[in-house]
Amino acid sequence: MHYALNLRTFIYSHYFYLGLRVAIGLVGLTLLTLQISDSTTAMTVCIGALCTTLMDMPSPLRHKFNEMLASVLLCSAVTLLISLCGPVHWLLMTVLVLVSFLASMMVVYGKKSMPLQLAALFIMTMSMEHQMTWRQSFHHAGLFMLGGLAYLAYAMAVAWVLRHRIKQQVLAEALFELAAYIDIKADFYDARFNLTEQFNKLVRHQSILADRQQASRDLILRSHKNSKDAIVVQVHVCMLDLYELILSTHTDYALLRQHLADSEVLTSLHDLAWKAARDIESVAYAVTRKRASYAQIHYDKEWLDIEAEIARLQTRGDSAQEALATLRAQRNKIRAILKMIAELHLASQKVYADVPFWNGADMAPFLSQQKYELTTLLSNLRPDSPIFRFALRVSMAISVGLLIGHWLPYAAHSYWIVLTIVIILRPTFSMTRQRRADRIIGTMIGCVVTAIVIRYVHSNIALMGILFLSIVATPTFIYLRYRYTAIAVSLMILLQMHLVAPSNPNLVSERLIDTLIGAAVATVFSFVLANWEYQSLPRLIRQVLNVNLTYMQASFELLQGKCNNDFAYRIERKRLMDSLAALSSALVRMLDEPASKQRAVEDINLFIVQNYLLVAHVAALRSILGRHASELPVAPVNALLVHSHTQVCRTLSRALDQLDTAIGAPQPALPVPSVAGPSWSGWPLVQRRIRLLQADADKIVVHSAAIVHIVAPKQE
C-alpha cells in the first residue's frame, strides 16, 4: 500500500497538503468574489483558479511560477477564442477540433506538460456552450484570467512559506519508497516466494523509486541556503549512499535457500531486512513531521542468530564453505546497511560541518532539464510520431463526441461527454485502459453517493461541508488513486448543480449516461492510430546499452582509484537507472495491451534484470574493495579490473551491434590475467563478483539478440 494511503502518514504527505491548499484557495477566492460581485462572476473566477490548480505541483519556486503562469495565459487564450467563436456553430466546431489537436501536441514536452494539456482541454470543454457577444467574451476571459492570476499569487505565497516543508515531504516519500524496496528484498530470504517473480517485482519497483529519487533531487539540490535545507541535503545524500549499499546485497539466494533450508537463519535475515525497512520508515515519518529521527529498533536477536549459524557452519568443515562464505558476505553487507541507517538518523538531527561530494559541484547533471522549444513540437508533426498520432486520436474522438452530444434525444450536455473523452484518452493504450476503468467506476460510485446525499441531506450547510471535502479529495488523490478523484469530482460537480438547480430530477442519471458514452468513444479511439509499446523497444534497449557502456567506464575508473570522488560514477548510475526504469515502464504498459501486441516479454524482462545485476555487481565490488582495503595489492587488482572492464565493454558493444545488424557473431573471451602478489583476503570475493559480472553481460547479448529477432521483423 502506498504510504500516503495510510491514515498515519496521509495527513503529513504533500498530497494532502495539495488538496487542502487547493480547496482553501478555491473556496476562499469564490467567497471573496461573492462579497464584491454576483454568482456568475464568482463562478468564472473560480473556474479560472480551478484550471490553474492543475499545475500546482511540488516544484522549485521558479519552475512552479513559470508552469502556473503558462497555464493561466494558455487557458485564458483558449477560453477567449472559444467564446468568440461560439455564435458561429461551424467555426466553433472547427476551433474545438483544432484546439484539441494543438493542446494534445503539448504532451511532447514530457510528463509535466500533461496537466497543462488537460487544463487547456478542460477550459475548452467548459467554454464551448457559452453564447456571448465579443464584448462579453473579452469580459469573461478577463475574469477567468483574474481568477487564474489570483490563485497563482496565492499558491506561490503558500509555496514560499512552505518551501522547506515541501522538500521534507518529497524527501520523505523517496525514503518510504526505499523502505518498500527493502521489503521486497527481504522476501528473497523467504522460501515461500518464487525468486524469479520476486526479482521481477523488485525491478518494477525500481522505476517508482527512481522517479521519487529524481523528484527529491529536483527540489533539494537546486538550492540549499540555510541549516534546515542543509539537513534535508544530508538526509538525501545518506539515502543515496544507503541505496548503493542495498544494491550491493544481491547474492545467490538460491544457494542460501538450498544450504540453509534447515536453519532459522533465513528467517533472521528476513526479519533483519524487514526491521531495516521499518527503521527507514521511522526516519521518513520524522522528516514529514519536521522532527529529528532517533533509532528505536534493535537488531540484537537477529545478529545473535546469524552469528550462531556462522559458528555452526564453521564446524561442518569444507562441505559448508560455499554457504558459509555467502552468509558471511551477506552479514557484512547488512551490517554496513544498518550502519548507514544509523547515519541517516544522525543526518536528521544536526547540521554537519561538511556534506561530502555535493559542495562546490555542478548539480545540473542530476536535475531534470526541461526545455520548451518550438522546434521540439515542430519536429513531431509527422505521421510516425507517437505524439502526433495521439493528438489526431484526441481531436477525432472529440469530434465524434460532439456529434453524439448534438444528436442525443434527451437534454444532454455535450461538454460532459467531451470532458470524459479528454480525461480518459491518454497517450498510451495502458494508461487509457486504466483511466477508463477508474473514471467509470468512480463516476458510478460518485453518482450513487450524490443521490444518497441529495435524498437524505437537506441542510445547505451540511451540503457545503460535503462539497468542501470533495474539493479537498479531488486533487489529493489525482496522483495516488484516480478512482477516488473520479468519485470526488462527480460528487463535487453534481452537488454544485443541485445547489444551483435543485429541481432537476434527472441530474444524476444524465451525467452517468454521458460518462458511459464518453468512455465508449474513448475506448474505440484508443485503437485508432495507436502506438504500441513494442514499437519503441529497440530505441529503449539501445539507450540502456549505450548508457551502460558509459556507466561501466565510470565504474571501473572509480574502482581502480583513477577518480578523486565518485561524482561521475553517481551521474552515470543515475542515467542507467533512469533508462532501465523507462524500459521497465514500457514493459509494464505493454502487458496491459492486447495479447497480439505483446512482443518478447520474457526476454525483455530478463534483459532488464541482467542490466540491473550489472549495477548490483559493481556496487558489490565497491563494497568488497572498501571492506578489504587493508593490504590491498593495487597492481594485480587493477589488472583484473582492466581485463573485466575490457571484456564487459566488448560484450555490451556486441549487443549494440545486434540491434543495428541483427547479427551477433560471438567473440572470443579475453584471457583472464593470472593473480599474482601477496595473499589478500578479498581475492575470492572480487574474482567471484567479476565472474558474475561477465556472465551477466554475456546473458545481455543473448536476450538482446532474442528481442531483435522477435521485435524487429514485426515492426509496423
Residue pairs with C-beta under 8 A, 6 or more apart in sequence:
2 480
3 9
3 13
3 173
3 176
3 177
3 180
3 281
3 284
4 10
4 13
4 15
4 16
4 173
4 480
5 480
5 481
8 285
9 176
9 285
9 288
10 16
12 169
12 172
12 285
12 288
12 289
13 169
13 172
13 173
13 288
14 58
14 166
14 169
14 170
14 173
15 476
15 477
15 479
15 480
16 476
17 162
17 165
17 166
17 169
18 56
18 57
18 58
18 475
18 476
19 471
19 472
19 473
19 474
19 475
19 476
19 477
20 472
20 476
21 56
21 155
21 158
22 53
22 56
22 471
22 472
22 474
22 475
23 468
23 471
23 472
25 49
25 53
25 151
25 154
25 155
25 158
26 46
26 49
26 50
26 53
26 151
26 471
27 468
27 471
28 154
29 45
29 46
29 49
29 147
29 150
29 151
29 154
30 42
30 43
30 45
30 46
33 41
33 42
33 45
33 46
33 147
34 42
41 143
44 140
44 143
44 144
44 147
45 143
45 144
45 146
45 147
45 150
46 147
47 123
47 126
47 144
47 147
48 72
48 75
48 76
48 143
48 144
48 145
48 146
48 147
48 148
48 150
48 151
49 147
49 148
49 150
49 151
51 71
51 72
51 75
51 119
51 122
51 123
51 144
51 148
52 68
52 71
52 72
52 75
52 119
52 147
52 148
52 151
52 152
52 155
53 151
53 155
53 475
54 71
54 115
54 116
54 118
54 119
54 122
55 67
55 68
55 70
55 71
55 115
55 116
55 119
56 64
56 68
56 151
56 155
56 475
57 64
57 67
57 112
57 115
58 166
58 169
58 170
58 215
58 219
59 67
59 218
59 219
60 218
60 219
60 222
60 223
61 156
61 159
61 160
61 163
63 370
64 155
64 156
64 159
65 152
65 156
67 112
67 116
68 152
68 155
68 156
69 152
70 116
71 115
71 116
71 119
71 148
72 145
72 148
72 149
72 152
73 145
74 116
74 119
74 120
75 119
75 120
75 123
75 144
75 148
76 141
76 144
76 145
76 148
78 99
78 103
78 120
78 123
78 124
78 127
79 123
79 124
79 126
79 127
79 140
79 141
79 144
80 137
80 138
80 140
80 141
81 95
81 99
82 92
82 95
82 96
82 99
82 123
82 124
82 127
82 128
82 130
83 127
83 130
83 132
83 136
83 137
83 140
83 141
84 134
84 137
85 91
85 92
85 95
86 92
86 127
86 128
86 130
86 131
86 132
86 137
87 131
87 132
87 133
92 128
93 399
93 402
96 124
96 128
96 398
96 402
97 395
97 398
97 399
98 395
99 120
99 121
99 124
100 121
100 124
100 391
100 394
100 395
100 398
100 422
101 391
101 392
101 394
101 395
102 391
103 117
103 120
103 121
103 124
104 117
104 121
104 387
104 390
104 391
104 393
104 394
104 395
105 377
105 380
105 381
105 387
105 388
105 391
106 113
106 116
106 117
106 120
106 377
107 113
107 114
107 117
107 387
107 390
107 391
107 427
108 376
108 377
108 380
108 387
109 370
109 372
109 376
109 377
110 370
112 370
113 372
118 422
118 423
121 394
121 422
122 419
122 422
123 144
125 415
125 418
125 419
125 422
126 415
126 419
128 414
128 415
128 418
129 413
129 414
129 415
130 140
132 140
159 166
164 228
164 229
164 232
165 290
166 219
167 219
167 220
167 229
167 232
168 232
168 287
168 288
168 290
169 288
170 212
170 215
170 216
170 219
170 220
171 216
171 219
171 220
171 232
171 235
171 236
171 239
171 287
172 284
172 285
172 287
172 288
173 212
173 215
173 216
173 284
174 209
174 212
174 213
174 215
174 216
174 236
174 239
175 235
175 239
175 280
175 281
175 283
175 284
175 287
176 281
176 284
177 205
177 208
177 209
177 212
178 209
178 239
178 242
178 243
178 246
178 280
179 277
179 278
179 280
179 281
179 284
180 205
180 209
180 277
181 202
181 205
181 206
181 209
181 246
182 246
182 273
182 274
182 276
182 277
182 280
183 273
183 274
183 277
184 198
184 201
184 202
184 205
185 202
185 246
185 249
185 273
186 270
186 273
186 274
186 277
187 193
187 198
187 270
188 195
188 198
188 199
188 253
189 253
189 256
189 266
189 267
189 269
189 270
189 273
190 266
190 270
191 257
191 261
191 266
195 253
195 254
199 609
200 605
200 609
203 580
203 584
203 605
203 608
203 609
203 612
204 584
204 588
206 577
206 580
206 581
206 584
206 612
207 580
207 581
207 582
207 584
207 585
207 588
209 243
210 577
210 578
210 580
210 581
211 581
213 239
213 240
213 243
214 368
214 578
216 236
216 239
217 236
217 363
217 366
217 367
218 367
218 368
220 229
220 232
220 233
220 236
221 233
221 236
221 358
221 363
221 366
221 367
222 363
222 367
223 229
224 230
224 232
224 233
227 351
230 351
230 352
230 355
231 347
231 348
231 350
231 351
232 287
233 355
233 358
234 347
234 348
234 351
234 352
234 355
235 283
235 287
235 344
235 347
235 348
237 347
237 355
237 356
237 357
237 358
238 340
238 343
238 344
238 347
239 344
240 570
241 340
241 343
242 280
242 337
242 340
242 341
242 344
244 619
244 622
245 333
245 336
245 337
245 340
245 619
245 623
246 337
247 615
247 616
247 619
247 620
248 333
248 616
248 619
248 620
248 622
248 623
249 330
249 333
249 334
249 337
249 620
250 613
250 616
250 617
250 620
251 326
251 329
251 330
252 326
255 322
255 323
255 326
256 266
256 269
256 323
256 326
256 327
256 330
257 266
259 320
259 322
259 323
259 326
260 266
260 309
260 323
260 327
263 309
263 312
264 305
264 309
265 305
265 306
265 309
265 327
268 301
268 302
268 305
268 306
268 309
269 302
269 306
269 330
269 334
271 302
272 299
272 302
272 303
272 306
272 334
273 334
275 297
275 299
275 302
276 334
276 337
276 338
276 341
278 297
279 295
279 297
279 338
279 341
280 341
280 344
282 293
282 295
282 296
282 297
283 293
283 341
283 344
283 345
283 348
285 293
286 292
286 293
286 348
287 293
287 348
291 348
292 348
292 349
292 350
293 344
293 345
293 348
293 349
294 345
294 349
295 341
295 342
295 345
299 338
306 327
306 331
309 327
310 324
310 327
310 328
310 331
313 320
313 323
313 324
313 327
314 320
314 324
325 684
329 685
332 627
333 620
333 623
336 623
336 627
356 565
357 565
357 566
357 567
357 570
361 567
365 571
365 574
366 570
366 571
366 574
380 387
380 388
381 388
382 388
383 389
386 427
386 531
386 536
387 427
389 529
389 530
389 531
390 427
390 529
390 531
392 529
393 425
393 525
393 526
393 528
393 529
393 530
394 421
394 422
394 425
394 525
396 525
396 528
397 421
397 425
397 521
397 522
397 524
397 525
397 528
398 418
398 421
398 422
400 521
400 525
401 414
401 417
401 418
401 420
401 421
401 517
401 518
401 521
402 414
402 417
402 418
404 414
404 417
404 517
404 521
405 412
405 413
405 414
405 415
405 417
405 418
405 514
406 414
408 517
410 506
410 510
410 513
411 506
411 510
412 510
412 513
412 514
413 510
413 514
416 511
416 514
416 515
416 518
417 514
417 517
417 518
417 521
418 518
419 518
420 439
420 514
420 515
420 517
420 518
420 519
420 522
421 518
421 521
421 522
421 525
423 435
423 439
424 432
424 435
424 436
424 439
424 518
424 519
424 522
424 523
425 432
425 522
425 525
425 526
426 432
426 435
427 531
428 531
428 533
428 589
429 526
429 527
429 530
429 531
429 532
429 533
429 589
429 592
429 593
429 597
430 533
430 588
430 589
430 590
430 591
430 592
430 593
431 589
432 522
432 523
432 526
433 526
433 592
434 482
434 592
435 482
436 519
436 522
436 523
437 483
438 481
438 482
438 483
438 485
438 486
439 482
439 486
439 515
439 519
440 515
440 516
440 519
441 483
441 486
442 482
442 483
442 484
442 485
442 486
442 487
442 489
442 490
443 486
443 487
443 490
443 511
443 512
443 515
444 512
445 486
445 487
445 490
446 486
446 487
446 488
446 489
446 490
446 491
446 494
447 490
447 494
447 508
447 509
447 511
447 512
449 487
449 490
449 491
450 490
450 491
450 494
450 495
450 498
450 508
451 508
453 463
453 466
453 491
453 495
454 495
454 498
454 508
457 463
457 466
460 499
463 495
463 498
463 499
464 499
466 491
466 495
467 491
467 492
467 495
467 496
467 499
470 488
470 489
470 491
470 492
470 495
471 488
471 492
473 484
473 485
473 487
473 488
474 485
474 488
474 489
474 492
475 485
476 484
476 485
477 483
477 484
477 485
477 488
478 485
490 511
493 511
494 507
494 508
494 511
497 504
497 507
498 504
498 507
501 507
532 590
532 593
532 597
532 716
533 586
533 587
533 589
533 590
533 593
533 597
534 590
534 597
534 598
534 599
534 600
534 711
534 714
535 715
535 716
536 586
537 583
537 586
537 599
537 600
537 604
537 707
537 711
538 659
538 707
538 708
538 711
538 712
540 579
540 582
540 583
540 586
541 583
541 604
541 607
541 659
541 704
541 707
542 656
542 659
543 579
543 582
543 583
544 576
544 579
544 580
544 583
544 607
544 611
545 652
545 655
545 656
545 659
545 700
545 704
546 656
547 572
547 575
547 576
547 579
548 576
548 611
548 614
548 652
549 649
549 652
549 653
549 656
550 572
550 575
551 572
551 573
551 575
551 576
551 615
551 618
552 614
552 618
552 645
552 648
552 649
552 652
553 572
553 645
553 649
554 563
554 568
554 569
554 571
554 572
554 573
555 569
555 572
555 573
555 618
556 641
556 642
556 644
556 645
557 563
557 568
557 569
558 566
558 568
558 569
558 622
559 618
559 621
559 622
559 625
559 641
560 638
560 641
560 642
561 634
561 638
563 569
573 615
576 611
576 615
577 615
580 608
580 611
580 612
583 604
583 607
583 608
584 608
587 601
587 604
587 605
587 608
590 597
590 598
590 599
590 601
591 598
591 601
599 707
599 710
599 711
599 714
600 706
600 707
600 710
600 711
603 703
603 706
603 707
603 710
604 703
604 707
606 699
606 703
607 700
607 703
607 704
607 707
610 696
610 697
610 699
610 700
610 703
611 700
613 692
613 696
614 648
614 693
614 696
614 697
614 700
617 689
617 690
617 692
617 693
617 696
618 693
620 689
621 686
621 689
621 690
621 693
624 682
624 685
624 686
624 689
625 632
625 637
625 682
625 686
627 682
628 680
628 681
628 682
628 685
631 678
631 680
632 680
632 682
633 677
633 678
633 680
635 677
636 673
636 675
636 676
636 677
637 680
637 682
637 686
639 673
640 672
640 673
640 675
640 686
640 687
640 690
641 690
643 670
643 672
643 673
644 690
644 693
644 694
646 670
647 669
647 670
647 694
647 697
648 693
648 694
648 697
650 667
650 670
651 694
651 697
651 698
651 700
651 701
652 697
652 700
654 664
654 666
654 667
654 701
655 664
655 700
655 701
655 704
655 705
657 663
657 664
658 664
658 701
658 704
658 705
658 708
659 704
659 708
662 708
662 709
662 712
664 701
664 704
664 705
669 694
675 683
675 687
